[in-house]
Amino acid sequence: MFLAFKEIKHEKIRYGLIVMMIFLISYLIFMLSSLAIGLAEENTQALESWQTQKVVLNKNANISLSQSVLNKDDLKNASLSKNEAYLGQVPVVVKANKRSSISAQFLGVKRDQFIYQDQELIAGRKSKNKSEVTADQALQLKGYKLGDKIKLNDSKQKYTIVGFVKNAKINIAPIIYGDLATWKKLKVAMPNVVASGIISKNADYKLNHKNAKTYDVKTFINKLPGYTAQNMTFELMIGFLFIISLIIIAVFLYILTMQKMQNYAVMRAQGIPAKTLVAATIGQAVILVVTGAVIGLLLMELTILMMPKSVPMDFTPAIMLAGVGGMLLMGIIGSLIPVRSILKVDPVKAIGE
């Protein structure tokens, strides 16, 4: 490490440029990772708040809650405990006087079942009748307030917002919780329609019927529109950034090693073992990566503080550890590339040149 620190101190500009590149890459990795996690969570916030394990849908709905419809005949054999709840979903546009229109998902629930009872309110209260609704906190950030009268789609009926719910989003859209009867009106469903599906907290729950099928929550989430494609896109970008960091570190260190080959030859002739020189090269990579990553972490923390709450970013300790660990691994691998040249250096030949 002594040689590594000594050389970095002597060549401040060169190594400073490497640190700058590593800092920019690590910052971008932290940013993309936080966005990926944040967007993924906004797809599944509601499902996680319900502690969902199983989802029962119409088997012809392509594992889509908004496209599923279950009628009384489909549910005649359904046995619901305190861990199951009916749920109706329909996309809506929320409108109110002097408020911007917002695309949302209306979820119809029953007041005697757990989805209604487990709503985590940050303001107001739960709805008590068909004309009252609770809404995700995203509407509050958009300027909506308790007591606002809202319209859903082209419906002439107005609904009063009586509470705001924490972490109530599904497929990135904010949720409006209301009565199951209201869902039927918005869905323009037949009289015998009961719900879009059944949500269960029981991992062993299953409903057997020719028109209904039970799915585990992982299968349901992976079929959310755009969810899998979105995650794969972010993973691909982050993977390429790690590869770029590996190439940058390897190229810089290789060039610097070639430029210092005569110095290495002299040190080898003086009896300094090759492992000391190899350790110095790897040590340089570790120092550069850690310095750049730490600067990236500090800037990322500042970015999170300045970022509006409406931006879906979640900078977790797991992202920090994974990002720094990945960069460190790339740095060590990159430093091994010029090591071969150090091990093969011929002191006599190099000094002669």
C-alpha positions, 0 to 999 in steps of 0.5 A: 500500500505504501508504494500505491499511496506514494505513486498516487501522490506523485501523479495527482492529475493522472490518478485524479482523472481516473477517480473522476471517471469512477466517480461519474460511473458510480454516481450513475450506477447509484442513480439508475439503481435507485430509480429501478428500485423506486419504480419497481416498488411503485408497481407493487406498493399496494400488493406489499401493503396487503401482504399478498401471497395469492391472487385469484382471477378469471383464467381468461384475463391474462393474469390482469386484475383490471381485465378480470371479472368474477361473477357469482357462479365463479365464486360459488365455491369460494371460501373466504377467511379473514385473510382473503378479500374481494377486490375490483380494479378499474382505471380512472381519471380523477378530476376536481375543480381547480385541480389537475386531472390525474390517471389513477386506479380505482379499487373497490373493496368491502368494508368488512375485509382486510384490505379496507381495514388495513389501510395505513392513513397519513391523514384523515379517516377511512371512508364510511359510505359509497360517496367517500373515498381514500386516495394515495398520498400522490394526490396530496402531493399534486394539491388535492386536499381532504374534503375535495369533491372529485369525479371519476371518468365521465361519472356525474357523481362526486366523491369526497376524499376523506383520507390519504393512504401511505404507499398505495400504488399499483403499476405506478398509478396512485390508488383511489379506494372506494366501495365495491358497488362503486367499482361495479358502476365504473366498470359497467358490470353485469348485476351478477358480477362480484369482483375483479379478483380475490387477494389472499394473505394465505400462501396455501389458498386456492380456488378451484373453478372452471373460470377462475385460476389462482396465481402466486404473487410473483407470477402476478407481479411479473405480468404487470404491464411493463414491469419485467421489461422495465427491470430488465432495461435497468439491469442491462444499463447497470451491467454495462456501466460495471463493464465500462468501469472495468475497461476504464480501470484496466486501460488506465492502469495498463497504460501507466504500467507500460510507462513505468516498466523501466521503474519496475525493472530497476526495483526488481533489480534492487531485489524488490519481489514481484508480489510487492509490485503486484500488490501496489498495482492492486492497491492503487485500483482499490484506493481509486475505486473506493475514493471515486465510489465514496464521492459518488455516494456523497453526491447521491445522498445530496441528490436524494435530499434535493429530489422532489418526493414525486420522483420514485427513487429509493436509495437503500443500504443494499444499493450502496453495498452492491454498488460499491462492492461491484465497483471494487470487484471491477477495479480488482479485476481490471488491475489484474490485467497489467499484472501479467506485464509486471510479472514478465518484466526482465530487469536486464532487458528493461534497464538496457532499453 
